[in-house]
Amino acid sequence: MKILEPIQIKNMKLKNRIGLPSLLNMPGADDSSINDLTIRWFESRAKGGAGLIMTGSVASSAPGIPVQTRIVRGAGIALYDDRFIPGFARLAKVLHSYGAMLGVQMGIVGGVMGGRGPSPPPYPDEQNRTDDLFFVMSGVRIPWTEVTIEQIERSQNDIAAAAARAKAAGVDAVELHCAHGGATGGCSFISPYYNHRTDKYGGSWENRLRYAVETIQKIRQAVGDDFPVFVRLSTDQLLGNRGITIEDTCKIIVPTLEKAGVDCIDCSQGDMIRAGQGITIPLYYTRGCFIHFAAAVKKSTRLPVIGVGRIVDIEMAEKFLQEGKADIIFMGRQLVADPDTPKKYFEGRKDEIRTCIGCLGGCGRPCPVNYDIQDNPVPFTPAEKAKKVFIIGGGVGGMEAARIAAMRGHKVTLFEKDSQLGGMVAALALTKLTSEFGNLVDYLGTQMRKLKVDVRICREATPDDVNEIKPDVIIVATGSSMVIPEIARGKPSVMHHIEALKKKNAIGQRVVIWGLVAAELAISLAEEGKDVVIIGRGGEDTLARDYPQARRFYIFRKLTDINVPRETPEAKRVNNPRVLFYVDVEAITPEGITVVNKDGAKTILPYDTLIISREREANDSLFNTFQGKAPEVYKIGDCAQVGDIQTAVWSANEVARKI
Ligand SMILES: Cc1cc2nc3c(=O)[nH]c(=O)nc-3n(C[C@H](O)[C@H](O)[C@H](O)COP(=O)(O)O)c2cc1C
């Protein structure tokens, strides 16, 4: 396989073509030095088989100076002082023991941008938008300031000095971060969208590339000719002609940086502020959907090229390599969800790979599907005594508990009242937009078979079952139910969200969705040709509330940009799905749903189907029934506390690792 072929970049030889890209939320000590947690985090990925491990962007300038090269305390590791060298030396040594190489990314990240002016120029249709919707990092709002020439030079010198420290520590490569639009100084200097300077760092392409060129030259001076220097680019900012385009990248940026002395082009895309969906691509997009950018760059340079972006399976990576679209494939969130992905694949254990669901629920610390990613997980140990474990409920929480208990040596029986496993997550996977949730259901289902869990579907647990099985441990994982408001109870053509997902054929043409949380369902149904109105009591801030940033970004683009009236000629309006904020339901009759807004104005929405997606309540009655019926009785997931995939999977681990 091509993916297993080594590749030489200057004096670094990679054993294969799989790498971990920079992920900022790696662990580190409070003073930003590398600690045991950092080592463990990276080591598990090297152990899993990746040939190249990049650190997230490290702080190359000390905190408190005007040009920041770090985001916030606790969000990473630093290399702005010699005292950080031993930590990097230790990390490099550990990774080398697995045959993996270590690259360190650095650059101006957040806090200071390349352009002039207090804020980026908004699109005409973005006048009303609050930036913090898209650019709050680790809870900190990043301010925009103008960078002085002195600060520019300082940052370049700091970066070069940090690169020299990396080399001294035994690190194998460094990367200048010039990607992701307004999130980095490197990219915002290059970008015509952000850079409005009138000095030698703004204006022409030559001027806008000056920061990157000078920095690369300074790094080169610091590390010598044989040491690999990468650059990470947003090959296309995904802002049309207002930002960097792939044509600019191929014709101007790559040739210029190649001449400046870089050895490898790491191709990302998007803009943290304006096109975040391009960077941390949510589950809504096709896997590997941006590889054509790397492919285009590859045609414009002889340097090795890295491709990235929702590439979650080794076969797809291999295909892209075979097709000559890239020389190395980075897998970020996949190696977060399952660090052993390469190893399992090459050992013929493909069906054991836990594929990332693209949910963006942490991507490093935490990850909803990978309990072990956290700093202090309950350790996994073989059971001291094999017990009979009875799990009631085959959603992802129940299955995860069964997986862990069975792996520890317990004898597990699992009952599921439905005809299939996966519960609410499996139902959500039935919608095109969220079909990637099926990855988790498939993985856990396979584990049930492989671990010989005694799974019985269409079985509701009764006290007789408990008498027959005589379990030592009962784990109740019966999930939650949607609450149907009084006003809708017993009314015809009313379904709750999960019912609607399972009984698509029963949904009529005119759909009203009550609950702004169900934005994904609204978009999916509209895309399937239904006429959809989504309504709720709150405003924009409650639309898809609690969704991770890049998912919300997509949803807002789909819904509010086009549907919330904006007083500008550029605002496009597509009236499906329509969004009605600040309305309450007053009556439901065969003629329609009467909604009333804040001013008391009423509207009747004709409908064929009303879908309710509001509060959920725990189904904990079986827990109460079985209390005292076995030496140990637990409840996990929604049944213990209504939550999300993470609470289901993590609470399953908390219990199943201790029994
Ligand atoms: C939590 C998180 C932190 C990230 N931090 C960085 C970073 O520091 N520097 C960078 O260039 N990219 C960063 N990225 C982008 C990733 O390197 C990668 O390009 C992106 O996740 C797409 O790859 P994937 O779909 O394989 O995860 C980050 C992504 C995530 C999810």
The ligand as a Gaussian input file, in Angstrom:
#p B3LYP/6-31G(d) Opt

LIG

0 1
 C       -9.901000      20.983000      18.589000
 C       -9.123000      21.343000      17.373000
 C       -7.979000      22.133000      17.475000
 C       -7.258000      22.476000      16.332000
 N       -6.129000      23.226000      16.446000
 C       -5.392000      23.494000      15.351000
 C       -4.158000      24.181000      15.449000
 O       -3.664000      24.524000      16.531000
 N       -3.492000      24.451000      14.300000
 C       -3.957000      24.045000      13.084000
 O       -3.306000      24.307000      12.067000
 N       -5.107000      23.379000      12.969000
 C       -5.829000      23.083000      14.055000
 N       -6.984000      22.350000      13.933000
 C       -7.382000      21.825000      12.611000
 C       -6.855000      20.403000      12.443000
 O       -5.457000      20.396000      12.369000
 C       -7.402000      19.719000      11.174000
 O       -6.979000      20.421000      10.061000
 C       -8.905000      19.606000      11.204000
 O       -9.337000      19.035000      12.405000
 C       -9.416000      18.786000      10.016000
 O       -8.910000      17.497000      10.061000
 P       -9.808000      16.250000      10.558000
 O      -11.095000      16.330000       9.816000
 O       -9.000000      15.041000      10.192000
 O       -9.991000      16.407000      12.021000
 C       -7.705000      22.020000      15.058000
 C       -8.850000      21.213000      14.972000
 C       -9.554000      20.873000      16.104000
 C      -10.758000      19.984000      15.966000

